[in-house]
Structures are given as structure tokens and as C-alpha cells.
Amino acid sequence: MKVLKFGGTSVGSIENMANVKSIINDGEQKIVVLSAMSGTTNQLVTIAADIANGSTNEAVNKIEVLGAKYKDTINGLISDEVLNAEVTAYIAGVFDVIAACAEDSFSEVLENKILAQGELMSTYMFNAYLKQEGISSVLLPALDFMRIDTAKEPNQEYIREHLMAQLNKVGAYDIYITQGFICLDANDDISNLQRGGSDYTATIIGAAIKAEEVQIWTDIDGMHNNDPRYVENTRPISNLSFDEAAELAYFGAKILHPQTVTPVRADNIPVRLKNTMNPDACGTSITSDYVETGVKAIAAKDGITAIKIKSGRMLQAHGFLKKVFEIFEVYETSIDMITTSEVAVSLTIDDDRNLDKIVAALETFASIEVDKNQTIVCLVGHSIVKHSDTYKLFQILQDVKIRMISYGGSNNNISLLINSKDKITTLSKLNDYLFELVTL
């Protein structure tokens, strides 16, 4: 059995839902994971923010606007009167739940409850649409089997056990529809896998059922060799290894959630990236194999803060880095890049919520410099640190101001830290220079 995930754009309009129906209606049994309709999660985030700020009237107005949009979608998608009435009643109930949240005291649990409603609505509507079209389908509520533990990691054993129980309970259907993104936490409260988490849901399910393949359907022809939002003449990559895909996803390739490949790589379950709007395109295949050497792709991660920690106590001393890392552990802040010298450590973080507290703690034993508005530019390919042409990329450094370089920490990744205002220029220069050097 295959697992197919469709993103928000893929189910963002009646026309696109019809495309999805055509793709999945091939007579093969499959699990289909859906995101919320495009734009819905962003609107729910603003509604939750209004509630948190006490702006109840603004929240209610936005709920009414979003509800009207869904009413139009239902009427355009579901022509069967009985099914239309069922879906209309369900969606109205969902918006009643959201509206009731505006009267409650705000909390993270309440916010997660609000954000979960988008996936619940898209899957209910789409399942009704498939029934109308005479397709054998059934809903598998993700909250009946998707669960994360106290470390916010998927509880794979629980998921496997409860998912198989649900499949056995509902019986044989061609298509099983479930929600991406949402889950329960260790306390049985509604939670989620963070933005883009529907990809992660799909591979978690793929690992649980030992899927033949996991397909991630979006609105682009696979993973590109550079960011097409900023660079012209990019092209899709036909093959990536799990290692290469993981590096690209973590360092800014928006087509994949950073943890997507983690659940399936141990069982070597292939992941294929496909375009809902162009289903005949080959897309990108992600497996344990690698095809080419050299730089395959470039990605960029914004919102980076660089911290330089300087102290004479480092000189020929042991335990200094341990002391530094313990501070980041206390404030649950991960480090992306790190470089060291005899008297200084430079590192980067992408979560600055506790930056002031981290700096205050570090200043008790070191002098600190902080640079915000930084971007990590990541070059990825199989064993690129050993490739004969890799040294040539440093010839472009005379044109770009580089704050830090991470080289050798991974054979498949070279990372450059730059000022965010130089990002587009850097991506374009790398694109023009590197992909003329390496044949992909």
C-alpha cells in the first residue's frame, strides 16, 4: 500500500480537489493524507492571535469570513443534496467550536485546538466528495492514532498499534483519508507536528504500515536545485539520497518538513515528490542511493541569529564548551552552526525566543556579540567536501561577505552564514557558478 500526501494548494480549490481525485482514483488501495485548504491555517493562526490578545470582536469577524468561504466551497464541490447537508452541518459545527474558543482563557492547548480544525474540515469535505463521485473511501481520524511523546517525538509504537487497529475496524476500502499535521500529545491534548507537518505525518504512517512508497504531492515539480522563488532557471532534481534530502529540508527547502525522511529511512521506504498540477512530471525520488557527486542543490534558511562568545578562559582550558552548551540546553534552544578558535566560539540559532536570557547567562563568564538578520546558505550533495571541484566554490567568496563557514561537519553539506540582505545575490551567484562546474 502507498501513502499519498497532498498539501494545502492541492486541496485549495474545487478544481484542484478534482485533480487530486483523478490522481488517487486508480483502483489501488492507499492512505491519503490531506493538509488544510491553502490559507486556512494562516487564518486560524491570526484568529488564535486575536483571542490571545483579547481582540474577541476581530476574531469573530475573521471566523465569519472564513466560514463564508467554506460555505461557498461546499456548495461548489458537493452537488448531492444529502451529502451537501451533512457537510454543511459538520463545517458549521467546526466553526461553532472555533467561535467557542474565543470565550475561553487562551492557552497553548486552546491554540492547538483551533489550528487543528483546518485539517478536520478539508478531510471531511474531500471524503464526502469522493463518496459523491462513487469512489470507495472512508475517514481515518488522525486523532485516533497519531500521538507524540513528552519529547514531542512521534510515538511510533503507539501509532502503529492504533493505526492498524483502525484499519481493521473500518474494513476494506480503496482509499483511506486522514489528516496531516494534527496529533495528540502525551497528555491526550490536541497538538501538532508544526508547520509543514503533513509531510511528516505521511512518512510516519508509511513507516507504521511498511508502505511500498510515500508520495508528497505539492505545487512544484519536485525538489529544485535552488530556490525558484528567488533564482531564475532552477530545475528539479530527479534523485536524492535520504541524507541529501534531510540536509536540504533542514536548511530551508520549503517543499519538505525537516523531519520527513526520518521515519522511513531505516526501512528504505522510497519518498517521491510530485506536482499535483503536473502529475506526469517525474518529480524527485528520495532513496538510500545516491546518483551524482558534487553539489546538487542549494537552500537558504532565514531568521538566523549569530552569537560570538569570547573569553580568555578558553585558552588551553577544558569544560568551556560544556558550560556554553548547558546554557542552550536549559533554554531548549538548538544550535545550527558552530566554529571555534583559541579564545572564541561563534554559533547560530534559529529560535531567538530566549535570546536575552541566553546572552545574560553567557555574559557571566564571556563577552558576547550578537548579529541578527542572518541567513544560512547550504550547499548539498553526496560527499561534496571530498569532491575534486568543491574548492572552486570558494572563488566566489571575494564577492560575498561571509560571516561563518561550516565545512567538514558533514560530508554532504557546506554551510555559509551571510547577512540576509545578501541572500538573493548569493543564491544567484552560486547558481550561475556552481552548476556550470558540476554536471547534474
N, C-alpha and C positions, 0 to 999 in steps of 0.2 A: 504494500500500500504506500502511496505517496502522500506527502503533506504539502499543500499549496497555500502560501500566504499572499493576500492581496492588500496593498496599502490604501491609505485614505483617498488618494487620487483615483485609484482603480474602482472604488465604490463611491466616488464623489458626485456622480450624476447618473441619471437614468440610462443614458447612452453607455456609460462605462460599465454599469451593472450588467447591461445586456452583453457587453464584450466578455465580462467575467463568466457569465452563464455559458457562452459559446465555448470558452476555453475549458471549462470544467466538465461540460456535458459530453464526455467521450466514451461513456459506458464503463469506465474503470472506477473501482472503488477508491475513495480518497477522503482525507480530512482537509477541510478548507478553513483557514484561519483568516479572519477579517479584522481590519482596523476600523476605527470610527470614520464616518464620512469626512472628507477633507474640510478643514476649517472648524470642525465641531470641537475638537479637543482644545484648540486655541480659545474658542469662545467660552468653553466651560472653565478654562483657566481664569479668564477675566471675570466670569461670574463668581468664581470662588474668591478671587481677589477683592471684588466688591463686598462680598459678605464678610471677609476678614476685616475690611476697613470700615464696616458698619454702614456701607452705602447700599442699604436694602432696596431702595427705590430703583437705583441704577441696575442692580442685579435682576430685579423683577422685570424691568423693561427688556433687558437682554434675553431673559428666559422666554418672554413672549415673542420676540423677534425670531429666535431660534426655533421655537415651536411652530411658528407660521411657515418657516422654511421646510420643516419636516412634513407638515400637513400637505404642502404642495407636492413634495416628493412622493408621498404615499399615493396621492390621487393620480399622479402621472405614471406611477410604477404598477400599482395594483388595480386592475380593472374589475376583477371578480368582486362582486358586492359583499359577499360573506367574508372573504379574506380581507377586503378593504376595511370593513367594520372591525374585525379582530385586531388588525394592525393599528388602526386609528385609536382604538381603546387602549391598547398596550402603550403606544407612544404617549398618549395623554397621561397615562399613569406614571410614566417615567418623568414627565415634566412636573407632575404633581410632587414627586419625590424631590426633584431639584428645587422646586419652589419652597417646599417644607424646610429644606436645609437653610434657607435664608432666615428662618426664625430661630435656628438653633445656635448655640455657642460655637464659635469657629474652633476647629482643631484639625490636625493633620488627617485624622481618621475621617472627618467630615469632608475635607477636600478630596481625599481619595475616593470617597463615595460619589461625589459629584463628577469627578473625572471618569469614573467607570461607566457612566451612563451612555457615552457615545458608542462604545463597542456593543453594549447591550441593545441599543436601537438599531444599529446597522445590521447586526446578525439576525435580529427578529424580522426586519423588513425583507432582507435578502432571502431568508428561508421561506417566507410566505410567497415571495416572487417565484422561487423555484417550484413550489407546490402548484402555483397557478399555471406554470408552464409544463406541468405534468412530469416533473423531474423528481426522482426518489431521493428525498433529503430529510434530515432531522437535525434539531439543535442539540448540541452537547454543551451545556453551560460550563464555561471555564472555571467558575467559582466552585464547581463540584469536584474539581481535581487539581487545579493549579494552586500551588502553595509555595511560599518561601519560608526559610527558617529564620532564626534570630539574627543571623549574619546577613540576611536579605539575599541569600543564595537559593536557587530552586531546590526544593526537597524532592530530589529525583525519585527516590524510592516511593514516597507518598504519591507523587504524580503518576508513576507507572501503575501502581496498585489501583488507584481510584479511577484513572482513565480507562484501564482495561475493564474494571467493574461497570463503568458507564456504557462502554461499547457493548458489553454482554447484555446489559439491561435493556438497551433500546433495540437491539437486534440488527438485522442486516438492512443496510441502505446503501445506495450508490455514493451518496455524499453526506458527510458529517460536517456540520457548520459549527464553529466555535469562535470565541472572542480571543483576539490577541491582547497583549498589554496588561490585562487585569488579572488579579490573583487574590488569594487570601494570604495574610501574614501568619506568623506563629501564634498569634492571639485570636485567629479567626476573624480579624477585621479585614475589610476590603483594602487592598493595596495595589501596587502595580510594579511593572518591570522598568519603569522610567520611559522617557520619550523614545520612540522607535522600538519599543519593546515587543511589538508584534512579531518582528523577525526572530527575536529570542524565543518567544512562545512557540513558533513553528519548529525550531530546531530542538527545543526541549521535548515537544511532542514527538518529533521524529526519532529522537533517541529513545523515548519511552516505548514506542511501538516497533523499533528497529526498522524504520522506514526504508523503502527502496531508494528514495530521493526526497530531498526537501527543495521546493521551488519558492523563491522570493520574487513575487511579481510586483513591479512598480511602474514608473512612467519614464524609464530610461533604458537604453539597450545594454544593460549590464554595467559592470564597474569600468569606468573610463580611466585612461592613463594620466589624466589631470582633471581638475575641477572645471566642468563645462560652464559653470555659472560665471567664471572669471577669465577663462582662457579659450580662445578660438581653436578650431581644428583638433579637438581631442578625439580620441577613438576608443571604442570598447576593447577590453582585453578578453581574449577567448578563454584563457586558462589561468587560474591562480592556485597556489597551494594554500592549505589552511593557515600556515604561518604568515604568508604574504597578505592574505585577506584580513587576518586578525590585526596585523600592523596597520593596514590602511584604514580599517574601521575605527580603531582606537584613535588614530591620529587625524581624523576629520573627514573620511569618506562617508558622506551622509547616507549613501544607499544602504548601509548596513549598521545595525546596532553593534556596538563594540564587542559584545559577548556572543554574537550569533553563532560562530563556528565552534565555540567551546563544547556544547553538549554532544556534537556529532563526530568530532574528530577522532575520538577513541575507537569508535566503531567504523570509521572511514565511510560514513554515510555522505554521499555527494550533496552539495548545495549548488543549485543553479539559479542565477539571477536572470530574470526575463522581463520583457516590456509588455504590459497589458495592451498598450496601444499599437504595438507592432509584434504580435505573438510569433511571427515567422522568423524574427531575428534570432541569431544563435545565442546571444546573451553571453554570460560568463559562467564557466564551470569551475567550482571550487572543490578540490580533492586533496588527498595527501601527496599527490605527484606534483612535480614542477616540470615546466616545459622549457622555458628560456632562462638564460642567465643575464646578469646585468640589470640596470634599473628598468622596471616595468611600469611603475606608476608613481605619481606624486600626490600627496594630500596635505592639507593645511588645517591646523587646529587653532582657533582663535580663543580669546578670553584668557590668555596665559599671563601669569604674574611671575616675574623672576625675582629671586631673593638671593642677595650676596651676603654671606656670613664670614666676617673677617676677624681673626683673633690670633695674637702671638702665642696663645696657649696650644695652638695646633702643632707648633713646631716640635717634631720628634716626640709627640705625646700620643698616648693611646686612649681610647674611650671617648674622644671628642665627637666623632660622628655618631656614636651610640647616643650621646647626650642630645645631639641635634635631632636624630630620628625619633627619639622618645617624645619630644615635643609635638611633632607632627602626628604621632600615634595618639597622644592624648586628645588632640583636636580632630581626630579622624579625617585627616587631610592627606591624600596620596600625592606622591612626587612623580612627575613625568620625566624630567631630565636632571642630571647631576654631573658637575665637573668639580675637580678638586685641584688645589695647589698646596704648597707647604703651609700657607697661612690663611687660606680662604677656601670656602665652599660656595659654589653657585648652584642653585637648583630652581626648578619651576613647579608651579602648582596651577591647576585649572579651577579650583574651588577656593575662593577668597572670603568665604563667609566668616571664617575665624582668623582672618589675616592679622587684625590688630592684636588679638590675644597671642598669636604665634610670635609676632615681632616683639611684643613686650617680654615674652619668656626668653627669646633668644638674646635680647639686649642685656640680660642679666650677666652674660659672660662673653658677648661679642658685639662688634659694631655691625650694623645692618644697613644695607641699601636695598630699596625696593623699586622695581621697574614694572609698571602696569602696561596694559595695551600691547602685549607681545603676542607673537604667533609662532607656533612650531610648524616648520615645513619639513615634511617627512618624505624621504625617497626610499622606495621599497622594491626589492627584487631578490631572487634567490642568491644567497652568498655574495651580495654586492660588495662587501668590504674586501673580498678576495678577487674581485673581477679585475681584469687587466686594464680596463678603461676607466675604472672608478676614479683614479687620481685626477682625471681630466676635469671632473666637475668642480674641483677647487679653483680652476682657472677663472670661474665666473665670480669668485669672491671679491675680486677687485672692484666689481660693480655693485656689490650689495654689502651693507653693513651688517655683520653677523655678531650677535651678542654671545651665543654659545654654540658649540658643536658637540654632538654625541655620536661617536664613531667607535665601533667595536663592541658595544654592549650587546648588540645583536648582529649576527651575520647578514640579516635580511633588511636592515634598517639603518639609514644615516639620517640624523635629525639636525636641523639648523634652527636656531632661535633668532627671530628678527623682529623689528618693530612692525606692528600691524599695518601701519600706513604704507609699508614697502611690500606687502603681501602680493598684490596683483602683479607688480613689476617682477618680483622674484619668481612667481609661478610661471610667468610668460618667458622670462629668460631661461629658466631651467627647461621648459618645454621645448623652446627653439633649439637649445644647445644639446641637451642630453639625448633626445630622441633622434637626432641626426647621427649621434655616436653609436647608439646601440640599436641593432635590428631586432624588432619585436616579432 
